[in-house]
Amino acid sequence: MKILLGVCGGIAAYKSAELTRELRRRGATVQVIMTANAERFVTPLTFAALSGQQVMTSLWQPVNSDVATDEAHGFDIEHIRVTQDADLLVIAPATANFIATMAHGFSDDLLSSVCLAAKMPIIIAPAMNSNMWSHPATQSNLVTLRQRNVHIVAPGSGELACGMVGDGRMAEPMQIADHVFELGQRTSDLAGETILITAGGTREPIDAVRYVGNRSSGKMGFALAESALARGAKVILISASTAIPVPVGCDHLRVTTASELEQQVLTQLDRASMVIMAAAVSDYRVVSPATRKLKKQASLTLELTQTPDILRQVVQARAAGTLVVGFAAETENILEEGRRKLREKGVDMIVANDVSGSDTGFESDDNAGVILWEGGEVRLHRASKRSMAGRILDHLHGVRKESVTPGTDVPLARSPSSLDPIFSG
């Protein structure tokens, strides 16, 4: 795979050096294109050493003897030439300014001209201050790019270069590389599907400030949404108590309690051809939550009652042909519990994952688990949640096409030492 890597002028440009290394490690050829401002953060020599290619920085590159040129001027028509045999264009970091440049079709330097000339898929990894990220102009520009089929790797949340804490950190190089190879290896195989995805963890109030909840971050559900969007699906994302950027291009609804989630899921169900219930739903709620903050006392007794079984309701209410996937977060007997839920819930697939450790499952960037369906199961080794999302969608698409064969899954790219303990050996 030949990749054009555009680097813009932001502090996250240093991560692009690591991205270059990772893309090459996975077998890609990388041609780096830098803006003038990018050169203020990282030298072209760094990228030349890591990519093994001369870095492109200007529309007015001197002629190379082995490259077709504009005879009249003696210069390469670089922005046309480089796009002719590339498979993907990746821009990381993509600054707010460059995103606006792309959205409005300006082409005043080499990289922006390449964007206009490119016929291949484009991926951008935004990086900026959180206020700039949330500004309506930036969000409008991102919607415009999504409508033009530009794939967006949403930034993460954390400490920013300016000292603020919030959304806007460029996604990690491994995560971007996962997006690149997923897009490079798949076409829009989910085009025409509308996928309803739930994510995050519901919270049931105890009083005005306290709640009964769980540790779900929503990362798995959001990864599924991003992956589905990249593969051409329409996505309805219903999230509960999440603090990560929403994938651009999905219909997004926020909820807090299990009752709110139930209402929104059943309202949106008729729109969906596939449903993936990745949210961690509270099993119990407080019968009579206080409307004010309860004062500290020696002991407190709460009366709890079960919350609705939303997954079972979805299975019963779905239209003919709608596929339903459930999740089973377990700390022991993973396979047995997964098989039991597959049998009892009546779903088409169950994804059972081990949440007993700190390096996979809740709040982690990685996951491991097993996909179970009628007549088969596939174990997934530890990998990023984005990679696991791709595998889940592969099998869901296979169920749709009636082409899934047990045991055909390819192990994810991780070393044997990183396999989840319950699946090793």
C-alpha beads as a LAMMPS data file, in Angstrom:
LAMMPS data file: protein, C-alpha beads

425 atoms
424 bonds

1 atom types
1 bond types

-500.0 500.0 xlo xhi
-500.0 500.0 ylo yhi
-500.0 500.0 zlo zhi

Masses

1 110.0

Atoms # bond

1 1 1 0.000 0.000 0.000
2 1 1 1.326 3.442 -0.919
3 1 1 0.321 6.202 1.470
4 1 1 0.665 9.953 1.138
5 1 1 1.131 11.395 4.630
6 1 1 0.379 15.102 4.923
7 1 1 1.816 16.829 7.992
8 1 1 0.437 20.225 9.054
9 1 1 1.895 22.798 11.427
10 1 1 0.831 21.739 14.897
11 1 1 2.629 20.511 17.990
12 1 1 1.238 17.027 17.276
13 1 1 3.500 16.863 14.208
14 1 1 5.991 14.956 16.342
15 1 1 3.464 12.096 16.548
16 1 1 3.465 11.911 12.760
17 1 1 7.057 10.730 12.892
18 1 1 5.925 7.759 14.974
19 1 1 3.001 7.251 12.591
20 1 1 5.415 7.114 9.657
21 1 1 7.413 4.417 11.415
22 1 1 4.278 2.417 12.262
23 1 1 2.894 2.562 8.722
24 1 1 6.189 1.327 7.319
25 1 1 6.365 -1.404 9.960
26 1 1 3.035 -2.683 8.652
27 1 1 4.379 -2.800 5.115
28 1 1 3.270 0.511 3.618
29 1 1 5.314 2.837 1.441
30 1 1 5.056 6.351 2.871
31 1 1 5.567 9.601 0.973
32 1 1 5.527 12.553 3.371
33 1 1 4.242 15.982 2.335
34 1 1 4.886 18.824 4.799
35 1 1 3.394 22.299 4.970
36 1 1 5.702 25.247 5.610
37 1 1 4.446 25.536 9.185
38 1 1 5.012 21.824 9.794
39 1 1 8.713 22.403 9.100
40 1 1 8.771 24.734 12.129
41 1 1 7.977 21.783 14.393
42 1 1 9.810 18.826 12.801
43 1 1 12.517 18.931 10.147
44 1 1 12.020 17.255 6.763
45 1 1 15.206 15.306 7.467
46 1 1 13.440 13.443 10.282
47 1 1 10.655 12.266 7.996
48 1 1 13.087 11.480 5.180
49 1 1 15.033 9.195 7.506
50 1 1 11.899 7.452 8.786
51 1 1 10.128 7.118 5.432
52 1 1 13.130 6.399 3.229
53 1 1 11.743 8.948 0.758
54 1 1 12.611 12.546 -0.060
55 1 1 10.074 14.759 1.722
56 1 1 7.908 16.990 -0.446
57 1 1 7.454 20.547 0.805
58 1 1 6.699 22.826 -2.143
59 1 1 4.794 23.152 -5.392
60 1 1 8.090 24.297 -6.860
61 1 1 10.235 21.238 -6.241
62 1 1 13.357 21.179 -8.463
63 1 1 13.241 18.633 -11.269
64 1 1 14.323 15.063 -10.568
65 1 1 15.781 13.452 -13.670
66 1 1 13.725 10.280 -13.297
67 1 1 10.345 11.996 -12.944
68 1 1 8.037 13.341 -15.657
69 1 1 8.146 17.140 -15.738
70 1 1 6.477 20.179 -17.150
71 1 1 8.825 20.745 -20.100
72 1 1 7.972 24.426 -20.383
73 1 1 8.921 25.274 -16.817
74 1 1 11.348 22.559 -15.787
75 1 1 9.483 21.662 -12.600
76 1 1 7.542 18.568 -11.574
77 1 1 3.780 18.931 -11.478
78 1 1 4.062 17.327 -8.072
79 1 1 0.493 17.673 -6.843
80 1 1 -0.715 15.682 -9.869
81 1 1 2.093 13.149 -10.076
82 1 1 2.026 11.983 -6.466
83 1 1 -1.691 11.242 -6.513
84 1 1 -1.568 8.973 -9.545
85 1 1 -0.353 5.800 -7.847
86 1 1 -1.160 6.407 -4.166
87 1 1 -3.760 4.310 -2.364
88 1 1 -4.580 6.660 0.509
89 1 1 -4.009 10.250 1.597
90 1 1 -3.603 10.663 5.355
91 1 1 -3.346 14.099 6.965
92 1 1 -2.039 13.992 10.526
93 1 1 -2.131 16.336 12.244
94 1 1 -4.916 18.191 10.485
95 1 1 -5.085 21.664 12.010
96 1 1 -8.234 23.785 12.243
97 1 1 -6.823 26.013 9.511
98 1 1 -6.131 23.126 7.155
99 1 1 -9.542 21.584 7.795
100 1 1 -11.076 24.928 6.788
101 1 1 -8.808 25.011 3.730
102 1 1 -10.024 21.575 2.657
103 1 1 -13.681 22.356 3.325
104 1 1 -13.546 25.515 1.196
105 1 1 -11.442 24.030 -1.593
106 1 1 -8.453 26.368 -1.317
107 1 1 -5.180 25.178 -2.855
108 1 1 -2.404 27.638 -2.061
109 1 1 0.337 25.134 -1.241
110 1 1 1.418 21.619 -2.170
111 1 1 -0.634 19.685 0.383
112 1 1 -3.885 21.561 -0.248
113 1 1 -3.373 21.132 -4.002
114 1 1 -2.839 17.396 -3.504
115 1 1 -6.142 17.253 -1.609
116 1 1 -7.987 18.750 -4.568
117 1 1 -6.251 16.489 -7.072
118 1 1 -6.670 13.314 -5.009
119 1 1 -9.027 10.625 -6.270
120 1 1 -8.115 8.169 -3.522
121 1 1 -9.724 7.966 -0.035
122 1 1 -8.658 10.673 2.425
123 1 1 -8.250 10.271 6.178
124 1 1 -7.675 13.220 8.518
125 1 1 -6.639 13.183 12.179
126 1 1 -7.569 16.575 13.653
127 1 1 -5.438 18.164 16.381
128 1 1 -6.132 21.513 18.026
129 1 1 -7.173 23.358 21.177
130 1 1 -10.491 22.150 22.612
131 1 1 -12.184 25.519 22.041
132 1 1 -11.107 25.449 18.400
133 1 1 -12.336 21.856 18.071
134 1 1 -15.786 22.646 19.462
135 1 1 -16.195 25.921 17.535
136 1 1 -19.230 25.788 15.219
137 1 1 -17.077 26.728 12.219
138 1 1 -14.775 23.745 12.765
139 1 1 -17.660 21.363 13.339
140 1 1 -19.414 22.665 10.217
141 1 1 -16.237 22.159 8.186
142 1 1 -15.950 18.594 9.482
143 1 1 -19.536 17.855 8.469
144 1 1 -18.747 19.200 4.998
145 1 1 -15.708 16.944 4.707
146 1 1 -17.664 13.929 5.948
147 1 1 -20.291 14.605 3.283
148 1 1 -17.463 14.463 0.742
149 1 1 -16.481 11.028 2.104
150 1 1 -13.407 12.229 3.987
151 1 1 -12.745 9.825 6.864
152 1 1 -12.155 11.486 10.233
153 1 1 -10.204 9.935 13.097
154 1 1 -11.677 11.800 16.052
155 1 1 -9.216 13.373 18.490
156 1 1 -8.858 12.157 22.025
157 1 1 -9.342 13.968 25.300
158 1 1 -6.592 14.931 27.723
159 1 1 -3.972 17.542 28.503
160 1 1 -3.277 19.833 25.550
161 1 1 -0.129 21.767 24.645
162 1 1 -1.769 25.009 25.822
163 1 1 -2.205 23.571 29.315
164 1 1 -5.953 23.041 29.005
165 1 1 -7.587 19.666 29.490
166 1 1 -10.228 18.661 26.964
167 1 1 -10.907 17.321 23.486
168 1 1 -8.465 18.002 20.683
169 1 1 -5.471 15.703 21.204
170 1 1 -4.540 13.988 17.969
171 1 1 -5.366 10.282 18.016
172 1 1 -2.437 8.028 18.827
173 1 1 -0.354 6.755 15.882
174 1 1 -1.417 3.128 16.442
175 1 1 -5.069 4.152 16.310
176 1 1 -4.565 6.137 13.104
177 1 1 -2.669 3.223 11.553
178 1 1 -5.589 0.928 12.406
179 1 1 -7.923 3.288 10.545
180 1 1 -5.567 3.437 7.569
181 1 1 -5.274 -0.301 7.109
182 1 1 -8.938 -0.933 7.772
183 1 1 -9.880 1.553 5.066
184 1 1 -7.205 0.274 2.726
185 1 1 -8.362 -3.319 3.027
186 1 1 -12.119 -2.799 2.787
187 1 1 -14.561 -1.176 0.445
188 1 1 -17.885 0.287 1.512
189 1 1 -19.257 -3.142 2.366
190 1 1 -21.762 -1.728 4.853
191 1 1 -23.218 0.860 2.477
192 1 1 -26.992 0.695 2.653
193 1 1 -27.015 -0.463 6.275
194 1 1 -28.280 1.730 9.117
195 1 1 -26.628 0.594 12.342
196 1 1 -27.986 1.540 15.753
197 1 1 -25.174 1.428 18.330
198 1 1 -25.373 1.999 22.081
199 1 1 -22.281 2.981 24.059
200 1 1 -21.152 3.999 27.527
201 1 1 -22.602 3.209 30.931
202 1 1 -25.990 4.209 32.299
203 1 1 -26.290 5.921 35.674
204 1 1 -29.191 5.539 38.105
205 1 1 -29.564 8.437 40.573
206 1 1 -29.375 7.913 44.322
207 1 1 -29.877 11.585 45.105
208 1 1 -29.160 14.918 43.434
209 1 1 -25.410 14.213 43.113
210 1 1 -24.783 10.480 43.601
211 1 1 -25.605 7.572 41.336
212 1 1 -25.303 3.821 40.816
213 1 1 -23.192 3.238 37.709
214 1 1 -20.330 1.330 36.136
215 1 1 -16.873 1.939 34.662
216 1 1 -17.785 1.812 30.979
217 1 1 -16.071 4.594 29.001
218 1 1 -17.972 4.080 25.752
219 1 1 -14.732 3.552 23.794
220 1 1 -15.849 0.210 22.338
221 1 1 -19.176 1.566 21.130
222 1 1 -17.570 4.686 19.688
223 1 1 -14.964 2.536 17.913
224 1 1 -17.792 0.516 16.378
225 1 1 -19.474 3.738 15.235
226 1 1 -16.270 5.068 13.656
227 1 1 -15.572 1.772 11.916
228 1 1 -19.131 1.474 10.608
229 1 1 -19.036 5.031 9.247
230 1 1 -15.730 4.312 7.514
231 1 1 -17.344 1.320 5.803
232 1 1 -20.250 3.280 4.400
233 1 1 -22.985 2.659 6.964
234 1 1 -25.341 5.225 8.399
235 1 1 -24.934 5.237 12.177
236 1 1 -27.323 6.121 14.987
237 1 1 -25.223 6.380 18.166
238 1 1 -26.932 6.509 21.557
239 1 1 -24.403 7.155 24.311
240 1 1 -24.712 7.166 28.083
241 1 1 -22.330 9.137 30.297
242 1 1 -19.394 9.318 27.895
243 1 1 -16.629 11.940 27.805
244 1 1 -14.990 11.234 24.438
245 1 1 -15.504 13.066 21.127
246 1 1 -18.483 11.917 19.098
247 1 1 -17.600 10.480 15.661
248 1 1 -18.376 13.016 12.974
249 1 1 -21.195 11.985 10.677
250 1 1 -23.408 9.921 12.977
251 1 1 -26.835 10.762 14.382
252 1 1 -26.043 11.153 18.071
253 1 1 -28.344 11.011 21.080
254 1 1 -27.317 11.310 24.738
255 1 1 -29.012 9.531 27.626
256 1 1 -28.253 8.978 31.304
257 1 1 -30.476 6.273 32.774
258 1 1 -31.491 2.823 31.592
259 1 1 -35.059 4.049 31.189
260 1 1 -33.921 6.862 28.883
261 1 1 -31.806 4.412 26.895
262 1 1 -34.765 2.052 26.570
263 1 1 -36.973 4.857 25.264
264 1 1 -34.462 6.096 22.685
265 1 1 -33.509 2.615 21.452
266 1 1 -37.118 1.581 20.908
267 1 1 -37.863 4.933 19.238
268 1 1 -34.960 4.555 16.791
269 1 1 -35.302 0.799 16.233
270 1 1 -37.479 1.043 13.118
271 1 1 -34.703 2.972 11.336
272 1 1 -32.079 0.284 11.913
273 1 1 -31.111 -2.735 9.840
274 1 1 -28.504 -3.728 12.441
275 1 1 -28.397 -3.094 16.197
276 1 1 -25.252 -3.355 18.334
277 1 1 -25.962 -3.048 22.052
278 1 1 -22.497 -2.204 23.381
279 1 1 -23.634 -0.012 26.290
280 1 1 -23.183 -1.263 29.845
281 1 1 -26.692 -0.961 31.254
282 1 1 -27.282 -0.797 35.001
283 1 1 -29.050 -3.930 36.199
284 1 1 -30.725 -2.090 39.081
285 1 1 -32.089 1.355 39.864
286 1 1 -33.004 3.068 43.111
287 1 1 -36.753 2.828 43.728
288 1 1 -37.120 6.321 45.197
289 1 1 -34.095 8.541 44.468
290 1 1 -33.875 11.694 46.568
291 1 1 -34.328 15.012 44.797
292 1 1 -31.801 16.669 47.120
293 1 1 -28.355 15.647 48.331
294 1 1 -28.586 13.145 51.173
295 1 1 -26.586 14.061 54.258
296 1 1 -23.874 11.739 55.505
297 1 1 -25.103 9.292 58.131
298 1 1 -23.864 6.187 59.893
299 1 1 -25.596 3.862 57.453
300 1 1 -27.752 4.077 54.372
301 1 1 -30.148 1.495 52.991
302 1 1 -31.218 1.702 49.362
303 1 1 -34.126 -0.209 47.884
304 1 1 -33.250 -1.360 44.371
305 1 1 -35.353 -2.810 41.604
306 1 1 -34.378 -4.344 38.282
307 1 1 -34.116 -2.174 35.196
308 1 1 -35.812 -3.236 31.928
309 1 1 -34.123 -5.889 29.771
310 1 1 -33.585 -3.626 26.765
311 1 1 -31.803 -6.247 24.678
312 1 1 -34.681 -8.696 25.023
313 1 1 -37.163 -5.968 24.051
314 1 1 -35.110 -5.129 20.959
315 1 1 -35.100 -8.776 19.862
316 1 1 -38.863 -8.989 20.317
317 1 1 -39.650 -5.661 18.619
318 1 1 -37.220 -5.752 15.685
319 1 1 -38.422 -5.926 12.114
320 1 1 -37.768 -9.023 10.038
321 1 1 -34.181 -9.051 8.804
322 1 1 -32.821 -6.718 11.494
323 1 1 -29.664 -8.216 13.006
324 1 1 -29.035 -7.754 16.729
325 1 1 -25.687 -8.015 18.526
326 1 1 -25.391 -8.101 22.309
327 1 1 -22.378 -7.629 24.565
328 1 1 -21.533 -9.619 27.676
329 1 1 -18.999 -8.042 30.028
330 1 1 -17.826 -10.791 32.363
331 1 1 -15.150 -11.375 35.005
332 1 1 -15.258 -15.183 34.967
333 1 1 -16.592 -18.089 32.899
334 1 1 -16.482 -15.880 29.813
335 1 1 -17.359 -18.517 27.220
336 1 1 -20.078 -20.143 29.291
337 1 1 -21.749 -16.818 30.046
338 1 1 -21.499 -15.769 26.420
339 1 1 -23.123 -18.994 25.246
340 1 1 -25.861 -18.653 27.858
341 1 1 -26.706 -15.102 26.780
342 1 1 -26.684 -16.069 23.116
343 1 1 -29.171 -18.823 23.887
344 1 1 -31.406 -16.884 26.284
345 1 1 -31.513 -13.482 24.593
346 1 1 -32.257 -14.699 21.072
347 1 1 -29.714 -12.383 19.453
348 1 1 -27.808 -13.078 16.236
349 1 1 -24.384 -12.524 17.837
350 1 1 -22.889 -12.033 21.282
351 1 1 -19.527 -10.418 21.970
352 1 1 -18.284 -11.654 25.346
353 1 1 -15.285 -9.882 26.823
354 1 1 -13.270 -10.176 30.015
355 1 1 -13.395 -7.004 32.131
356 1 1 -11.566 -8.393 35.151
357 1 1 -8.201 -6.828 34.291
358 1 1 -6.983 -3.245 33.977
359 1 1 -5.413 -3.586 30.514
360 1 1 -8.537 -4.653 28.583
361 1 1 -12.240 -3.938 28.826
362 1 1 -13.656 -1.002 30.769
363 1 1 -11.728 2.302 30.511
364 1 1 -8.952 0.643 28.480
365 1 1 -7.979 1.349 24.874
366 1 1 -7.661 -2.399 24.232
367 1 1 -10.067 -5.284 24.341
368 1 1 -10.149 -9.051 23.944
369 1 1 -13.035 -11.424 23.719
370 1 1 -14.984 -14.001 21.806
371 1 1 -17.673 -13.583 19.163
372 1 1 -20.429 -16.199 19.368
373 1 1 -23.258 -16.889 16.942
374 1 1 -25.497 -19.853 16.190
375 1 1 -23.186 -22.624 15.084
376 1 1 -19.831 -20.984 15.732
377 1 1 -17.503 -18.849 17.797
378 1 1 -14.265 -16.985 17.170
379 1 1 -11.792 -15.905 19.803
380 1 1 -10.265 -12.471 19.407
381 1 1 -6.852 -11.776 20.862
382 1 1 -6.032 -8.540 22.636
383 1 1 -5.963 -5.549 20.281
384 1 1 -7.112 -1.957 20.109
385 1 1 -10.839 -1.457 20.383
386 1 1 -10.808 0.004 16.875
387 1 1 -9.277 -3.229 15.544
388 1 1 -11.757 -5.313 17.482
389 1 1 -14.598 -3.178 16.126
390 1 1 -13.482 -4.046 12.617
391 1 1 -13.525 -7.776 13.413
392 1 1 -16.988 -7.550 14.938
393 1 1 -18.334 -5.767 11.867
394 1 1 -16.599 -8.318 9.619
395 1 1 -18.535 -11.119 11.269
396 1 1 -21.777 -9.177 11.434
397 1 1 -21.458 -8.501 7.708
398 1 1 -20.724 -12.203 7.240
399 1 1 -23.896 -13.155 9.097
400 1 1 -25.807 -10.780 6.838
401 1 1 -24.287 -12.438 3.760
402 1 1 -24.573 -15.932 5.298
403 1 1 -20.883 -16.482 4.673
404 1 1 -19.312 -16.727 8.119
405 1 1 -17.452 -19.978 8.673
406 1 1 -16.304 -20.885 12.208
407 1 1 -12.579 -20.593 12.681
408 1 1 -11.905 -18.318 9.697
409 1 1 -10.960 -15.267 11.745
410 1 1 -7.399 -14.044 11.337
411 1 1 -5.676 -13.329 14.683
412 1 1 -5.156 -9.643 15.307
413 1 1 -1.647 -8.254 14.916
414 1 1 -0.248 -8.564 18.434
415 1 1 2.576 -10.581 19.881
416 1 1 1.765 -13.894 21.616
417 1 1 2.743 -12.418 24.977
418 1 1 -0.059 -9.862 24.721
419 1 1 -2.883 -12.385 24.321
420 1 1 -5.656 -12.196 26.865
421 1 1 -4.974 -14.865 29.553
422 1 1 -8.347 -16.598 29.165
423 1 1 -7.638 -17.251 25.507
424 1 1 -3.942 -18.099 25.592
425 1 1 -2.748 -21.658 25.298

Bonds

1 1 1 2
2 1 2 3
3 1 3 4
4 1 4 5
5 1 5 6
6 1 6 7
7 1 7 8
8 1 8 9
9 1 9 10
10 1 10 11
11 1 11 12
12 1 12 13
13 1 13 14
14 1 14 15
15 1 15 16
16 1 16 17
17 1 17 18
18 1 18 19
19 1 19 20
20 1 20 21
21 1 21 22
22 1 22 23
23 1 23 24
24 1 24 25
25 1 25 26
26 1 26 27
27 1 27 28
28 1 28 29
29 1 29 30
30 1 30 31
31 1 31 32
32 1 32 33
33 1 33 34
34 1 34 35
35 1 35 36
36 1 36 37
37 1 37 38
38 1 38 39
39 1 39 40
40 1 40 41
41 1 41 42
42 1 42 43
43 1 43 44
44 1 44 45
45 1 45 46
46 1 46 47
47 1 47 48
48 1 48 49
49 1 49 50
50 1 50 51
51 1 51 52
52 1 52 53
53 1 53 54
54 1 54 55
55 1 55 56
56 1 56 57
57 1 57 58
58 1 58 59
59 1 59 60
60 1 60 61
61 1 61 62
62 1 62 63
63 1 63 64
64 1 64 65
65 1 65 66
66 1 66 67
67 1 67 68
68 1 68 69
69 1 69 70
70 1 70 71
71 1 71 72
72 1 72 73
73 1 73 74
74 1 74 75
75 1 75 76
76 1 76 77
77 1 77 78
78 1 78 79
79 1 79 80
80 1 80 81
81 1 81 82
82 1 82 83
83 1 83 84
84 1 84 85
85 1 85 86
86 1 86 87
87 1 87 88
88 1 88 89
89 1 89 90
90 1 90 91
91 1 91 92
92 1 92 93
93 1 93 94
94 1 94 95
95 1 95 96
96 1 96 97
97 1 97 98
98 1 98 99
99 1 99 100
100 1 100 101
101 1 101 102
102 1 102 103
103 1 103 104
104 1 104 105
105 1 105 106
106 1 106 107
107 1 107 108
108 1 108 109
109 1 109 110
110 1 110 111
111 1 111 112
112 1 112 113
113 1 113 114
114 1 114 115
115 1 115 116
116 1 116 117
117 1 117 118
118 1 118 119
119 1 119 120
120 1 120 121
121 1 121 122
122 1 122 123
123 1 123 124
124 1 124 125
125 1 125 126
126 1 126 127
127 1 127 128
128 1 128 129
129 1 129 130
130 1 130 131
131 1 131 132
132 1 132 133
133 1 133 134
134 1 134 135
135 1 135 136
136 1 136 137
137 1 137 138
138 1 138 139
139 1 139 140
140 1 140 141
141 1 141 142
142 1 142 143
143 1 143 144
144 1 144 145
145 1 145 146
146 1 146 147
147 1 147 148
148 1 148 149
149 1 149 150
150 1 150 151
151 1 151 152
152 1 152 153
153 1 153 154
154 1 154 155
155 1 155 156
156 1 156 157
157 1 157 158
158 1 158 159
159 1 159 160
160 1 160 161
161 1 161 162
162 1 162 163
163 1 163 164
164 1 164 165
165 1 165 166
166 1 166 167
167 1 167 168
168 1 168 169
169 1 169 170
170 1 170 171
171 1 171 172
172 1 172 173
173 1 173 174
174 1 174 175
175 1 175 176
176 1 176 177
177 1 177 178
178 1 178 179
179 1 179 180
180 1 180 181
181 1 181 182
182 1 182 183
183 1 183 184
184 1 184 185
185 1 185 186
186 1 186 187
187 1 187 188
188 1 188 189
189 1 189 190
190 1 190 191
191 1 191 192
192 1 192 193
193 1 193 194
194 1 194 195
195 1 195 196
196 1 196 197
197 1 197 198
198 1 198 199
199 1 199 200
200 1 200 201
201 1 201 202
202 1 202 203
203 1 203 204
204 1 204 205
205 1 205 206
206 1 206 207
207 1 207 208
208 1 208 209
209 1 209 210
210 1 210 211
211 1 211 212
212 1 212 213
213 1 213 214
214 1 214 215
215 1 215 216
216 1 216 217
217 1 217 218
218 1 218 219
219 1 219 220
220 1 220 221
221 1 221 222
222 1 222 223
223 1 223 224
224 1 224 225
225 1 225 226
226 1 226 227
227 1 227 228
228 1 228 229
229 1 229 230
230 1 230 231
231 1 231 232
232 1 232 233
233 1 233 234
234 1 234 235
235 1 235 236
236 1 236 237
237 1 237 238
238 1 238 239
239 1 239 240
240 1 240 241
241 1 241 242
242 1 242 243
243 1 243 244
244 1 244 245
245 1 245 246
246 1 246 247
247 1 247 248
248 1 248 249
249 1 249 250
250 1 250 251
251 1 251 252
252 1 252 253
253 1 253 254
254 1 254 255
255 1 255 256
256 1 256 257
257 1 257 258
258 1 258 259
259 1 259 260
260 1 260 261
261 1 261 262
262 1 262 263
263 1 263 264
264 1 264 265
265 1 265 266
266 1 266 267
267 1 267 268
268 1 268 269
269 1 269 270
270 1 270 271
271 1 271 272
272 1 272 273
273 1 273 274
274 1 274 275
275 1 275 276
276 1 276 277
277 1 277 278
278 1 278 279
279 1 279 280
280 1 280 281
281 1 281 282
282 1 282 283
283 1 283 284
284 1 284 285
285 1 285 286
286 1 286 287
287 1 287 288
288 1 288 289
289 1 289 290
290 1 290 291
291 1 291 292
292 1 292 293
293 1 293 294
294 1 294 295
295 1 295 296
296 1 296 297
297 1 297 298
298 1 298 299
299 1 299 300
300 1 300 301
301 1 301 302
302 1 302 303
303 1 303 304
304 1 304 305
305 1 305 306
306 1 306 307
307 1 307 308
308 1 308 309
309 1 309 310
310 1 310 311
311 1 311 312
312 1 312 313
313 1 313 314
314 1 314 315
315 1 315 316
316 1 316 317
317 1 317 318
318 1 318 319
319 1 319 320
320 1 320 321
321 1 321 322
322 1 322 323
323 1 323 324
324 1 324 325
325 1 325 326
326 1 326 327
327 1 327 328
328 1 328 329
329 1 329 330
330 1 330 331
331 1 331 332
332 1 332 333
333 1 333 334
334 1 334 335
335 1 335 336
336 1 336 337
337 1 337 338
338 1 338 339
339 1 339 340
340 1 340 341
341 1 341 342
342 1 342 343
343 1 343 344
344 1 344 345
345 1 345 346
346 1 346 347
347 1 347 348
348 1 348 349
349 1 349 350
350 1 350 351
351 1 351 352
352 1 352 353
353 1 353 354
354 1 354 355
355 1 355 356
356 1 356 357
357 1 357 358
358 1 358 359
359 1 359 360
360 1 360 361
361 1 361 362
362 1 362 363
363 1 363 364
364 1 364 365
365 1 365 366
366 1 366 367
367 1 367 368
368 1 368 369
369 1 369 370
370 1 370 371
371 1 371 372
372 1 372 373
373 1 373 374
374 1 374 375
375 1 375 376
376 1 376 377
377 1 377 378
378 1 378 379
379 1 379 380
380 1 380 381
381 1 381 382
382 1 382 383
383 1 383 384
384 1 384 385
385 1 385 386
386 1 386 387
387 1 387 388
388 1 388 389
389 1 389 390
390 1 390 391
391 1 391 392
392 1 392 393
393 1 393 394
394 1 394 395
395 1 395 396
396 1 396 397
397 1 397 398
398 1 398 399
399 1 399 400
400 1 400 401
401 1 401 402
402 1 402 403
403 1 403 404
404 1 404 405
405 1 405 406
406 1 406 407
407 1 407 408
408 1 408 409
409 1 409 410
410 1 410 411
411 1 411 412
412 1 412 413
413 1 413 414
414 1 414 415
415 1 415 416
416 1 416 417
417 1 417 418
418 1 418 419
419 1 419 420
420 1 420 421
421 1 421 422
422 1 422 423
423 1 423 424
424 1 424 425
